[in-house]
């Protein structure tokens, strides 16, 4: 499993558990190893899912978590 796949699943898991605060962002930041590309790819995968008819708020919250991680990473 790639880092981006792990991040995708972890972001979904955290969002479905209602973990949307600082701790969730830090957990994802740690998992990413501060590799911006992995976070971007995970975010893209979630955005692709969010256009599916079966998409829900959990997917959108997971994207928001990854957005918060990206803010903390250097460009």
PyMOL Python script that loads the backbone (N, CA, C, O; Angstrom):
from pymol import cmd

cmd.read_pdbstr("""\
ATOM      1  N   UNK A   1       0.844  -1.177   0.000  1.00  0.00           N
ATOM      2  CA  UNK A   1       0.000   0.000   0.000  1.00  0.00           C
ATOM      3  C   UNK A   1       0.892   1.245   0.000  1.00  0.00           C
ATOM      4  O   UNK A   1       1.865   1.321   0.750  1.00  0.00           O
ATOM      5  N   UNK A   2       0.553   2.206  -0.838  1.00  0.00           N
ATOM      6  CA  UNK A   2       1.338   3.434  -0.891  1.00  0.00           C
ATOM      7  C   UNK A   2       0.959   4.360   0.265  1.00  0.00           C
ATOM      8  O   UNK A   2      -0.068   4.174   0.918  1.00  0.00           O
ATOM      9  N   UNK A   3       1.801   5.350   0.500  1.00  0.00           N
ATOM     10  CA  UNK A   3       1.518   6.320   1.560  1.00  0.00           C
ATOM     11  C   UNK A   3       0.219   7.057   1.273  1.00  0.00           C
ATOM     12  O   UNK A   3      -0.560   7.316   2.190  1.00  0.00           O
ATOM     13  N   UNK A   4      -0.021   7.393   0.027  1.00  0.00           N
ATOM     14  CA  UNK A   4      -1.260   8.112  -0.293  1.00  0.00           C
ATOM     15  C   UNK A   4      -2.487   7.243  -0.050  1.00  0.00           C
ATOM     16  O   UNK A   4      -3.523   7.751   0.379  1.00  0.00           O
ATOM     17  N   UNK A   5      -2.390   5.948  -0.313  1.00  0.00           N
ATOM     18  CA  UNK A   5      -3.514   5.041  -0.044  1.00  0.00           C
ATOM     19  C   UNK A   5      -3.758   4.912   1.456  1.00  0.00           C
ATOM     20  O   UNK A   5      -4.903   4.882   1.909  1.00  0.00           O
ATOM     21  N   UNK A   6      -2.673   4.837   2.220  1.00  0.00           N
ATOM     22  CA  UNK A   6      -2.801   4.774   3.680  1.00  0.00           C
ATOM     23  C   UNK A   6      -3.445   6.052   4.199  1.00  0.00           C
ATOM     24  O   UNK A   6      -4.325   6.005   5.059  1.00  0.00           O
ATOM     25  N   UNK A   7      -3.005   7.194   3.674  1.00  0.00           N
ATOM     26  CA  UNK A   7      -3.579   8.480   4.084  1.00  0.00           C
ATOM     27  C   UNK A   7      -5.058   8.583   3.728  1.00  0.00           C
ATOM     28  O   UNK A   7      -5.856   9.104   4.508  1.00  0.00           O
ATOM     29  N   UNK A   8      -5.414   8.093   2.563  1.00  0.00           N
ATOM     30  CA  UNK A   8      -6.818   8.119   2.139  1.00  0.00           C
ATOM     31  C   UNK A   8      -7.688   7.349   3.121  1.00  0.00           C
ATOM     32  O   UNK A   8      -8.711   7.847   3.592  1.00  0.00           O
ATOM     33  N   UNK A   9      -7.264   6.132   3.419  1.00  0.00           N
ATOM     34  CA  UNK A   9      -8.039   5.295   4.346  1.00  0.00           C
ATOM     35  C   UNK A   9      -8.049   5.876   5.754  1.00  0.00           C
ATOM     36  O   UNK A   9      -9.072   5.844   6.439  1.00  0.00           O
ATOM     37  N   UNK A  10      -6.914   6.404   6.179  1.00  0.00           N
ATOM     38  CA  UNK A  10      -6.843   6.961   7.532  1.00  0.00           C
ATOM     39  C   UNK A  10      -7.698   8.220   7.647  1.00  0.00           C
ATOM     40  O   UNK A  10      -8.368   8.418   8.661  1.00  0.00           O
ATOM     41  N   UNK A  11      -7.685   9.062   6.637  1.00  0.00           N
ATOM     42  CA  UNK A  11      -8.512  10.274   6.667  1.00  0.00           C
ATOM     43  C   UNK A  11      -9.990   9.913   6.709  1.00  0.00           C
ATOM     44  O   UNK A  11     -10.764  10.532   7.439  1.00  0.00           O
ATOM     45  N   UNK A  12     -10.382   8.913   5.927  1.00  0.00           N
ATOM     46  CA  UNK A  12     -11.774   8.459   5.961  1.00  0.00           C
ATOM     47  C   UNK A  12     -12.133   7.888   7.329  1.00  0.00           C
ATOM     48  O   UNK A  12     -13.215   8.150   7.853  1.00  0.00           O
ATOM     49  N   UNK A  13     -11.228   7.116   7.898  1.00  0.00           N
ATOM     50  CA  UNK A  13     -11.476   6.518   9.208  1.00  0.00           C
ATOM     51  C   UNK A  13     -11.625   7.591  10.285  1.00  0.00           C
ATOM     52  O   UNK A  13     -12.538   7.535  11.109  1.00  0.00           O
ATOM     53  N   UNK A  14     -10.728   8.557  10.268  1.00  0.00           N
ATOM     54  CA  UNK A  14     -10.795   9.639  11.255  1.00  0.00           C
ATOM     55  C   UNK A  14     -12.070  10.458  11.080  1.00  0.00           C
ATOM     56  O   UNK A  14     -12.723  10.813  12.062  1.00  0.00           O
ATOM     57  N   UNK A  15     -12.419  10.754   9.846  1.00  0.00           N
ATOM     58  CA  UNK A  15     -13.628  11.543   9.587  1.00  0.00           C
ATOM     59  C   UNK A  15     -14.880  10.788  10.014  1.00  0.00           C
ATOM     60  O   UNK A  15     -15.801  11.382  10.573  1.00  0.00           O
ATOM     61  N   UNK A  16     -14.920   9.496   9.758  1.00  0.00           N
ATOM     62  CA  UNK A  16     -16.108   8.726  10.132  1.00  0.00           C
ATOM     63  C   UNK A  16     -16.220   8.579  11.650  1.00  0.00           C
ATOM     64  O   UNK A  16     -17.314   8.390  12.180  1.00  0.00           O
ATOM     65  N   UNK A  17     -15.084   8.665  12.344  1.00  0.00           N
ATOM     66  CA  UNK A  17     -15.089   8.594  13.811  1.00  0.00           C
ATOM     67  C   UNK A  17     -15.365   9.960  14.437  1.00  0.00           C
ATOM     68  O   UNK A  17     -15.477  10.083  15.657  1.00  0.00           O
ATOM     69  N   UNK A  18     -15.472  10.980  13.591  1.00  0.00           N
ATOM     70  CA  UNK A  18     -15.745  12.320  14.102  1.00  0.00           C
ATOM     71  C   UNK A  18     -14.511  13.056  14.577  1.00  0.00           C
ATOM     72  O   UNK A  18     -14.622  14.101  15.219  1.00  0.00           O
ATOM     73  N   UNK A  19     -13.331  12.526  14.270  1.00  0.00           N
ATOM     74  CA  UNK A  19     -12.075  13.158  14.686  1.00  0.00           C
ATOM     75  C   UNK A  19     -11.683  14.183  13.636  1.00  0.00           C
ATOM     76  O   UNK A  19     -11.052  13.841  12.636  1.00  0.00           O
ATOM     77  N   UNK A  20     -12.051  15.431  13.859  1.00  0.00           N
ATOM     78  CA  UNK A  20     -11.763  16.467  12.875  1.00  0.00           C
ATOM     79  C   UNK A  20     -10.904  17.591  13.445  1.00  0.00           C
ATOM     80  O   UNK A  20     -10.754  18.629  12.800  1.00  0.00           O
ATOM     81  N   UNK A  21     -10.345  17.415  14.615  1.00  0.00           N
ATOM     82  CA  UNK A  21      -9.569  18.462  15.257  1.00  0.00           C
ATOM     83  C   UNK A  21      -8.081  18.341  15.042  1.00  0.00           C
ATOM     84  O   UNK A  21      -7.605  17.646  14.145  1.00  0.00           O
ATOM     85  N   UNK A  22      -7.369  19.036  15.889  1.00  0.00           N
ATOM     86  CA  UNK A  22      -5.915  19.115  15.834  1.00  0.00           C
ATOM     87  C   UNK A  22      -5.244  17.748  15.890  1.00  0.00           C
ATOM     88  O   UNK A  22      -4.289  17.491  15.156  1.00  0.00           O
ATOM     89  N   UNK A  23      -5.736  16.883  16.747  1.00  0.00           N
ATOM     90  CA  UNK A  23      -5.123  15.554  16.888  1.00  0.00           C
ATOM     91  C   UNK A  23      -5.217  14.761  15.591  1.00  0.00           C
ATOM     92  O   UNK A  23      -4.266  14.074  15.217  1.00  0.00           O
ATOM     93  N   UNK A  24      -6.340  14.845  14.906  1.00  0.00           N
ATOM     94  CA  UNK A  24      -6.510  14.129  13.648  1.00  0.00           C
ATOM     95  C   UNK A  24      -5.545  14.661  12.590  1.00  0.00           C
ATOM     96  O   UNK A  24      -4.954  13.888  11.837  1.00  0.00           O
ATOM     97  N   UNK A  25      -5.390  15.976  12.538  1.00  0.00           N
ATOM     98  CA  UNK A  25      -4.479  16.586  11.568  1.00  0.00           C
ATOM     99  C   UNK A  25      -3.042  16.163  11.866  1.00  0.00           C
ATOM    100  O   UNK A  25      -2.291  15.829  10.949  1.00  0.00           O
ATOM    101  N   UNK A  26      -2.661  16.174  13.126  1.00  0.00           N
ATOM    102  CA  UNK A  26      -1.307  15.769  13.495  1.00  0.00           C
ATOM    103  C   UNK A  26      -1.050  14.299  13.180  1.00  0.00           C
ATOM    104  O   UNK A  26       0.051  13.932  12.768  1.00  0.00           O
ATOM    105  N   UNK A  27      -2.056  13.464  13.372  1.00  0.00           N
ATOM    106  CA  UNK A  27      -1.919  12.042  13.064  1.00  0.00           C
ATOM    107  C   UNK A  27      -1.677  11.842  11.563  1.00  0.00           C
ATOM    108  O   UNK A  27      -0.822  11.051  11.163  1.00  0.00           O
ATOM    109  N   UNK A  28      -2.433  12.561  10.751  1.00  0.00           N
ATOM    110  CA  UNK A  28      -2.257  12.461   9.306  1.00  0.00           C
ATOM    111  C   UNK A  28      -0.914  13.047   8.867  1.00  0.00           C
ATOM    112  O   UNK A  28      -0.270  12.525   7.957  1.00  0.00           O
ATOM    113  N   UNK A  29      -0.505  14.115   9.510  1.00  0.00           N
ATOM    114  CA  UNK A  29       0.789  14.724   9.204  1.00  0.00           C
ATOM    115  C   UNK A  29       1.917  13.747   9.493  1.00  0.00           C
ATOM    116  O   UNK A  29       2.861  13.632   8.710  1.00  0.00           O
ATOM    117  N   UNK A  30       1.823  13.043  10.612  1.00  0.00           N
ATOM    118  CA  UNK A  30       2.820  12.045  10.965  1.00  0.00           C
ATOM    119  C   UNK A  30       2.824  10.899   9.967  1.00  0.00           C
ATOM    120  O   UNK A  30       3.885  10.461   9.521  1.00  0.00           O
ATOM    121  N   UNK A  31       1.655  10.419   9.621  1.00  0.00           N
ATOM    122  CA  UNK A  31       1.536   9.314   8.669  1.00  0.00           C
ATOM    123  C   UNK A  31       2.117   9.700   7.315  1.00  0.00           C
ATOM    124  O   UNK A  31       2.728   8.872   6.639  1.00  0.00           O
ATOM    125  N   UNK A  32       1.930  10.942   6.923  1.00  0.00           N
ATOM    126  CA  UNK A  32       2.404  11.386   5.610  1.00  0.00           C
ATOM    127  C   UNK A  32       3.925  11.443   5.536  1.00  0.00           C
ATOM    128  O   UNK A  32       4.500  11.466   4.448  1.00  0.00           O
ATOM    129  N   UNK A  33       4.574  11.466   6.702  1.00  0.00           N
ATOM    130  CA  UNK A  33       6.020  11.631   6.697  1.00  0.00           C
ATOM    131  C   UNK A  33       6.405  12.987   6.131  1.00  0.00           C
ATOM    132  O   UNK A  33       7.529  13.191   5.671  1.00  0.00           O
ATOM    133  N   UNK A  34       5.455  13.906   6.173  1.00  0.00           N
ATOM    134  CA  UNK A  34       5.604  15.259   5.633  1.00  0.00           C
ATOM    135  C   UNK A  34       5.913  15.255   4.139  1.00  0.00           C
ATOM    136  O   UNK A  34       6.592  16.147   3.629  1.00  0.00           O
ATOM    137  N   UNK A  35       5.400  14.231   3.443  1.00  0.00           N
ATOM    138  CA  UNK A  35       5.529  14.153   1.984  1.00  0.00           C
ATOM    139  C   UNK A  35       4.287  14.752   1.348  1.00  0.00           C
ATOM    140  O   UNK A  35       3.228  14.125   1.304  1.00  0.00           O
ATOM    141  N   UNK A  36       4.431  15.956   0.865  1.00  0.00           N
ATOM    142  CA  UNK A  36       3.312  16.709   0.295  1.00  0.00           C
ATOM    143  C   UNK A  36       2.626  15.952  -0.846  1.00  0.00           C
ATOM    144  O   UNK A  36       1.399  15.959  -0.947  1.00  0.00           O
ATOM    145  N   UNK A  37       3.409  15.307  -1.694  1.00  0.00           N
ATOM    146  CA  UNK A  37       2.846  14.602  -2.849  1.00  0.00           C
ATOM    147  C   UNK A  37       1.872  13.510  -2.403  1.00  0.00           C
ATOM    148  O   UNK A  37       0.822  13.328  -3.021  1.00  0.00           O
ATOM    149  N   UNK A  38       2.208  12.791  -1.350  1.00  0.00           N
ATOM    150  CA  UNK A  38       1.321  11.732  -0.850  1.00  0.00           C
ATOM    151  C   UNK A  38       0.000  12.321  -0.368  1.00  0.00           C
ATOM    152  O   UNK A  38      -1.062  11.742  -0.597  1.00  0.00           O
ATOM    153  N   UNK A  39       0.064  13.462   0.292  1.00  0.00           N
ATOM    154  CA  UNK A  39      -1.157  14.106   0.785  1.00  0.00           C
ATOM    155  C   UNK A  39      -1.999  14.599  -0.386  1.00  0.00           C
ATOM    156  O   UNK A  39      -3.222  14.453  -0.383  1.00  0.00           O
ATOM    157  N   UNK A  40      -1.350  15.178  -1.378  1.00  0.00           N
ATOM    158  CA  UNK A  40      -2.072  15.671  -2.562  1.00  0.00           C
ATOM    159  C   UNK A  40      -2.752  14.510  -3.288  1.00  0.00           C
ATOM    160  O   UNK A  40      -3.906  14.628  -3.700  1.00  0.00           O
ATOM    161  N   UNK A  41      -2.050  13.401  -3.447  1.00  0.00           N
ATOM    162  CA  UNK A  41      -2.643  12.245  -4.130  1.00  0.00           C
ATOM    163  C   UNK A  41      -3.816  11.669  -3.337  1.00  0.00           C
ATOM    164  O   UNK A  41      -4.826  11.277  -3.921  1.00  0.00           O
ATOM    165  N   UNK A  42      -3.685  11.616  -2.016  1.00  0.00           N
ATOM    166  CA  UNK A  42      -4.786  11.128  -1.180  1.00  0.00           C
ATOM    167  C   UNK A  42      -5.993  12.048  -1.322  1.00  0.00           C
ATOM    168  O   UNK A  42      -7.129  11.587  -1.422  1.00  0.00           O
ATOM    169  N   UNK A  43      -5.734  13.348  -1.330  1.00  0.00           N
ATOM    170  CA  UNK A  43      -6.813  14.325  -1.485  1.00  0.00           C
ATOM    171  C   UNK A  43      -7.492  14.159  -2.841  1.00  0.00           C
ATOM    172  O   UNK A  43      -8.719  14.202  -2.930  1.00  0.00           O
ATOM    173  N   UNK A  44      -6.703  13.971  -3.892  1.00  0.00           N
ATOM    174  CA  UNK A  44      -7.270  13.771  -5.230  1.00  0.00           C
ATOM    175  C   UNK A  44      -8.142  12.519  -5.286  1.00  0.00           C
ATOM    176  O   UNK A  44      -9.203  12.518  -5.910  1.00  0.00           O
ATOM    177  N   UNK A  45      -7.684  11.452  -4.626  1.00  0.00           N
ATOM    178  CA  UNK A  45      -8.473  10.214  -4.609  1.00  0.00           C
ATOM    179  C   UNK A  45      -9.810  10.444  -3.912  1.00  0.00           C
ATOM    180  O   UNK A  45     -10.843   9.945  -4.357  1.00  0.00           O
ATOM    181  N   UNK A  46      -9.784  11.196  -2.825  1.00  0.00           N
ATOM    182  CA  UNK A  46     -11.027  11.477  -2.104  1.00  0.00           C
ATOM    183  C   UNK A  46     -11.945  12.396  -2.907  1.00  0.00           C
ATOM    184  O   UNK A  46     -13.164  12.221  -2.898  1.00  0.00           O
ATOM    185  N   UNK A  47     -11.367  13.366  -3.593  1.00  0.00           N
ATOM    186  CA  UNK A  47     -12.181  14.256  -4.423  1.00  0.00           C
ATOM    187  C   UNK A  47     -12.850  13.472  -5.554  1.00  0.00           C
ATOM    188  O   UNK A  47     -13.994  13.749  -5.912  1.00  0.00           O
ATOM    189  N   UNK A  48     -12.141  12.505  -6.108  1.00  0.00           N
ATOM    190  CA  UNK A  48     -12.737  11.667  -7.151  1.00  0.00           C
ATOM    191  C   UNK A  48     -13.912  10.877  -6.596  1.00  0.00           C
ATOM    192  O   UNK A  48     -14.924  10.696  -7.274  1.00  0.00           O
ATOM    193  N   UNK A  49     -13.774  10.407  -5.360  1.00  0.00           N
ATOM    194  CA  UNK A  49     -14.872   9.674  -4.716  1.00  0.00           C
ATOM    195  C   UNK A  49     -16.048  10.593  -4.421  1.00  0.00           C
ATOM    196  O   UNK A  49     -17.202  10.170  -4.485  1.00  0.00           O
ATOM    197  N   UNK A  50     -15.759  11.839  -4.102  1.00  0.00           N
ATOM    198  CA  UNK A  50     -16.828  12.756  -3.685  1.00  0.00           C
ATOM    199  C   UNK A  50     -17.773  13.095  -4.830  1.00  0.00           C
ATOM    200  O   UNK A  50     -18.871  13.596  -4.590  1.00  0.00           O
ATOM    201  N   UNK A  51     -17.368  12.833  -6.070  1.00  0.00           N
ATOM    202  CA  UNK A  51     -18.257  13.092  -7.199  1.00  0.00           C
ATOM    203  C   UNK A  51     -19.181  11.909  -7.470  1.00  0.00           C
ATOM    204  O   UNK A  51     -20.130  12.023  -8.246  1.00  0.00           O
ATOM    205  N   UNK A  52     -18.902  10.773  -6.830  1.00  0.00           N
ATOM    206  CA  UNK A  52     -19.769   9.605  -6.985  1.00  0.00           C
ATOM    207  C   UNK A  52     -21.107   9.852  -6.304  1.00  0.00           C
ATOM    208  O   UNK A  52     -21.165  10.534  -5.281  1.00  0.00           O
ATOM    209  N   UNK A  53     -22.177   9.307  -6.859  1.00  0.00           N
ATOM    210  CA  UNK A  53     -23.505   9.488  -6.249  1.00  0.00           C
ATOM    211  C   UNK A  53     -23.586   8.967  -4.809  1.00  0.00           C
ATOM    212  O   UNK A  53     -24.374   9.485  -4.019  1.00  0.00           O
ATOM    213  N   UNK A  54     -22.797   7.965  -4.457  1.00  0.00           N
ATOM    214  CA  UNK A  54     -22.840   7.396  -3.115  1.00  0.00           C
ATOM    215  C   UNK A  54     -21.972   8.129  -2.104  1.00  0.00           C
ATOM    216  O   UNK A  54     -21.845   7.697  -0.958  1.00  0.00           O
ATOM    217  N   UNK A  55     -21.377   9.239  -2.526  1.00  0.00           N
ATOM    218  CA  UNK A  55     -20.501  10.011  -1.648  1.00  0.00           C
ATOM    219  C   UNK A  55     -21.292  10.576  -0.465  1.00  0.00           C
ATOM    220  O   UNK A  55     -22.495  10.818  -0.557  1.00  0.00           O
ATOM    221  N   UNK A  56     -20.583  10.777   0.644  1.00  0.00           N
ATOM    222  CA  UNK A  56     -21.257  11.305   1.830  1.00  0.00           C
ATOM    223  C   UNK A  56     -20.407  12.372   2.504  1.00  0.00           C
ATOM    224  O   UNK A  56     -19.344  12.740   2.004  1.00  0.00           O
ATOM    225  N   UNK A  57     -20.880  12.860   3.633  1.00  0.00           N
ATOM    226  CA  UNK A  57     -20.176  13.912   4.366  1.00  0.00           C
ATOM    227  C   UNK A  57     -18.827  13.446   4.893  1.00  0.00           C
ATOM    228  O   UNK A  57     -17.916  14.257   5.061  1.00  0.00           O
ATOM    229  N   UNK A  58     -18.688  12.151   5.156  1.00  0.00           N
ATOM    230  CA  UNK A  58     -17.422  11.626   5.657  1.00  0.00           C
ATOM    231  C   UNK A  58     -16.305  11.885   4.655  1.00  0.00           C
ATOM    232  O   UNK A  58     -15.202  12.271   5.042  1.00  0.00           O
ATOM    233  N   UNK A  59     -16.578  11.679   3.386  1.00  0.00           N
ATOM    234  CA  UNK A  59     -15.577  11.923   2.347  1.00  0.00           C
ATOM    235  C   UNK A  59     -15.194  13.390   2.321  1.00  0.00           C
ATOM    236  O   UNK A  59     -14.015  13.723   2.209  1.00  0.00           O
ATOM    237  N   UNK A  60     -16.173  14.262   2.423  1.00  0.00           N
ATOM    238  CA  UNK A  60     -15.899  15.702   2.419  1.00  0.00           C
ATOM    239  C   UNK A  60     -15.097  16.110   3.648  1.00  0.00           C
ATOM    240  O   UNK A  60     -14.208  16.955   3.544  1.00  0.00           O
ATOM    241  N   UNK A  61     -15.388  15.536   4.799  1.00  0.00           N
ATOM    242  CA  UNK A  61     -14.634  15.837   6.010  1.00  0.00           C
ATOM    243  C   UNK A  61     -13.198  15.322   5.899  1.00  0.00           C
ATOM    244  O   UNK A  61     -12.266  15.962   6.386  1.00  0.00           O
ATOM    245  N   UNK A  62     -13.026  14.176   5.265  1.00  0.00           N
ATOM    246  CA  UNK A  62     -11.688  13.628   5.060  1.00  0.00           C
ATOM    247  C   UNK A  62     -10.864  14.558   4.174  1.00  0.00           C
ATOM    248  O   UNK A  62      -9.677  14.764   4.428  1.00  0.00           O
ATOM    249  N   UNK A  63     -11.479  15.119   3.143  1.00  0.00           N
ATOM    250  CA  UNK A  63     -10.792  16.085   2.281  1.00  0.00           C
ATOM    251  C   UNK A  63     -10.388  17.311   3.095  1.00  0.00           C
ATOM    252  O   UNK A  63      -9.281  17.825   2.938  1.00  0.00           O
ATOM    253  N   UNK A  64     -11.278  17.776   3.955  1.00  0.00           N
ATOM    254  CA  UNK A  64     -10.973  18.932   4.797  1.00  0.00           C
ATOM    255  C   UNK A  64      -9.804  18.653   5.732  1.00  0.00           C
ATOM    256  O   UNK A  64      -8.977  19.533   5.971  1.00  0.00           O
ATOM    257  N   UNK A  65      -9.728  17.434   6.263  1.00  0.00           N
ATOM    258  CA  UNK A  65      -8.589  17.061   7.105  1.00  0.00           C
ATOM    259  C   UNK A  65      -7.291  17.130   6.314  1.00  0.00           C
ATOM    260  O   UNK A  65      -6.288  17.656   6.796  1.00  0.00           O
ATOM    261  N   UNK A  66      -7.314  16.600   5.106  1.00  0.00           N
ATOM    262  CA  UNK A  66      -6.104  16.632   4.276  1.00  0.00           C
ATOM    263  C   UNK A  66      -5.756  18.063   3.867  1.00  0.00           C
ATOM    264  O   UNK A  66      -4.578  18.394   3.729  1.00  0.00           O
ATOM    265  N   UNK A  67      -6.757  18.908   3.674  1.00  0.00           N
ATOM    266  CA  UNK A  67      -6.495  20.319   3.398  1.00  0.00           C
ATOM    267  C   UNK A  67      -5.736  20.957   4.559  1.00  0.00           C
ATOM    268  O   UNK A  67      -4.803  21.733   4.352  1.00  0.00           O
ATOM    269  N   UNK A  68      -6.145  20.624   5.779  1.00  0.00           N
ATOM    270  CA  UNK A  68      -5.485  21.156   6.967  1.00  0.00           C
ATOM    271  C   UNK A  68      -4.046  20.650   7.062  1.00  0.00           C
ATOM    272  O   UNK A  68      -3.162  21.374   7.521  1.00  0.00           O
ATOM    273  N   UNK A  69      -3.811  19.420   6.633  1.00  0.00           N
ATOM    274  CA  UNK A  69      -2.448  18.893   6.621  1.00  0.00           C
ATOM    275  C   UNK A  69      -1.610  19.648   5.600  1.00  0.00           C
ATOM    276  O   UNK A  69      -0.466  20.004   5.883  1.00  0.00           O
ATOM    277  N   UNK A  70      -2.159  19.895   4.424  1.00  0.00           N
ATOM    278  CA  UNK A  70      -1.416  20.602   3.372  1.00  0.00           C
ATOM    279  C   UNK A  70      -1.003  22.009   3.798  1.00  0.00           C
ATOM    280  O   UNK A  70       0.063  22.493   3.415  1.00  0.00           O
ATOM    281  N   UNK A  71      -1.837  22.653   4.579  1.00  0.00           N
ATOM    282  CA  UNK A  71      -1.521  23.996   5.062  1.00  0.00           C
ATOM    283  C   UNK A  71      -0.245  23.989   5.894  1.00  0.00           C
ATOM    284  O   UNK A  71       0.503  24.966   5.900  1.00  0.00           O
ATOM    285  N   UNK A  72      -0.004  22.901   6.586  1.00  0.00           N
ATOM    286  CA  UNK A  72       1.157  22.798   7.480  1.00  0.00           C
ATOM    287  C   UNK A  72       2.437  22.354   6.788  1.00  0.00           C
ATOM    288  O   UNK A  72       3.524  22.458   7.357  1.00  0.00           O
ATOM    289  N   UNK A  73       2.310  21.864   5.569  1.00  0.00           N
ATOM    290  CA  UNK A  73       3.483  21.359   4.859  1.00  0.00           C
ATOM    291  C   UNK A  73       4.114  22.458   4.002  1.00  0.00           C
ATOM    292  O   UNK A  73       3.407  23.299   3.447  1.00  0.00           O
ATOM    293  N   UNK A  74       5.457  22.450   3.897  1.00  0.00           N
ATOM    294  CA  UNK A  74       6.109  23.431   3.023  1.00  0.00           C
ATOM    295  C   UNK A  74       5.774  23.155   1.562  1.00  0.00           C
ATOM    296  O   UNK A  74       5.552  22.013   1.161  1.00  0.00           O
ATOM    297  N   UNK A  75       5.743  24.208   0.793  1.00  0.00           N
ATOM    298  CA  UNK A  75       5.406  24.091  -0.628  1.00  0.00           C
ATOM    299  C   UNK A  75       6.575  23.603  -1.429  1.00  0.00           C
ATOM    300  O   UNK A  75       6.468  23.446  -2.645  1.00  0.00           O
TER     301      UNK A  75
END
""", "prot")
cmd.dss("prot")
cmd.show_as("cartoon", "prot")
cmd.util.cbc("prot")
cmd.orient("prot")
